[in-house]
Amino acid sequence: MFCLNDRNMKLSKPMTRTFNAFLHTDPSSSSSIFHHLKPLALSPTNIHKAQNIFNQIHQPTLPLWNLMIRGWSQSDNPIESLRTYNLMFHQGLVGDSHTYPSLLKACARVSDVSFTAMAHARVLKLGFDSLLFVTNALINAYGCCGEMGLARMVFDEMPERDLVSWNSLICGYRQGKKFREVLGVFEAMRAAGVKADAVTLVKVGMACSVLGEWGVADAMVEYIEENEVDIDVYLGNTLIDMYGRRGMVDLARGVFDRMHDSNLVSWNAMIMGYGKAGNLVAAHELFDAMPQRDVISWTNLITSYSQAGRFSEAVRLFKEMMKAKVKPDEKTVASVLSACAHIGSLDVGEAVHNYIRKYDVKADIYVGNALIDMYCKCGVVEKALEVFKEMRKKDSVSWTSVIAGLAVNGFADSALDYFSQMLREGVRPSHGAFVGILLACAHAGLIDKGLEYFESMEKVYGLTPEMKHYGCVVDLLSRSGNLQKAYVFITKMPVPPDVVVWRILLSACQLHGNIPLAELATTKLLELDPSNSCNYVLSSNTYAGSNRWEDVIKMRGLMEESNVQKPSGSSSIEINGSTSNSVK
């Protein structure tokens, strides 16, 4: 039953001892061989040694085949499990109830639906579908292959189910991002009286977070308390993330503080939660207290500061991250580039760009878009276009950023050209793209063209204009001196104009000296925004431009009566990487 071919095999000393053990046992005793082979086969690092030994066995028994199928199924190369099964089958062995769970585990890991279906057919033929652990493996395999219809069919036909059956179905739906179905199965599970465990509730919590089903989430928390479900690190992290998304950081912190086995994910989720709630002090304190940090820790804190409008601090943190020799990922890079764009920190933005190139940081579409936005907002349109042209993949945000960037930097003709090119390439324009193109038309004085683009929004592309688009049209008409047309346009808007629209008109009235329309705009502004000093100043300057000094004095008196304070002017300058602010 066992033979050794020295020419085909080189053995280490431990393996030599294993073979000596074999040679000192009864060669007909497959149980002895199984006993010696098992620890090697079930060790991912020794599976190849086990295969070498297995290859020397003449006519291996079914338990030995099962052992190798099982070993390969949990190794780094699970497809070998399928090949081993095929070899066994072609030698006349159909397998038993121990064969198919391991085989199906391998099918799940390689996502081979055709092999899963073949195994399913043989399970049915051999009558193993009555065995709970076999059908559970089938549900898991179909779920991992994305065939949830087949997984559900197996589940529905089961004469009996256990917790593993329900969890396998829920995990399959979760893997396929069918979150509504996850919650549906959980409800059915509760109705069937099956007690959920931490595995179930992790998937349910994730589904609630994605769908925003906070009522179900609260019911899930009650379920955990009522059924005394053990909160392991995975469920604890899910709860922290769920509470963090809702801004309920105190509850998240309560879970965090009760966890005995918190890990790096727990700390990172807690920092993200504080960041989303705007509690940067607590986020930074937690960051400083971390026993260890990774790129996600730094990114979460940098993003928190950036989202809170604390852009200079976000850039400073990124510099500290570089000093700590933590390599940023694409999310870090996109976040810090956004911060650079807001404060006009071109030197840091360029340094980040150079770092991406030098250290081969993954530059996905989000990084590319962030670079375009940063260069455009810093006024370096040429480099923005270089980035745009180098991008292998572009989305509507990429095109919008370039078009808007060109428009605001005074390159109206180029913005129009890129908009036309975008349409030729079949990219559907977004609301943002239309803002850019309307700005370009306003700067270039292309009134008819701008109005044509505006009308095409709804008629051609089905996009309902927003307030910013109406503001762009008012600006388009006002810049060219068509103030009466601008006013008529405002009165015919399907939505009530906001203060920005009226302020655009008032500014144009000041420029062109149209006192009657200026007074109309001022009246509307003081109704909508009586505490804003800009409205009074604009109106006062309009009167001053027409030498109506009595009205100037009257407007300033009205400002004092309303107790409106004119804000102090401020400016900032970056010196040696630090920002200095001054107030006037």
Helices and strands as residue ranges (DSSP letters): G 6-8, H 13-23, H 30-41, H 47-55, H 62-73, H 79-90, H 99-110, H 113-126, G 128-130, H 132-144, H 148-156, H 163-175, H 179-191, H 198-211, H 214-226, H 233-245, H 249-258, H 264-276, H 280-289, H 295-307, H 311-323, H 330-343, H 346-358, H 365-377, H 381-390, H 396-408, H 412-424, H 431-444, H 447-459, H 467-479, H 483-491, H 499-512, H 515-528, H 533-545, H 549-561, E 570-575, E 578-583
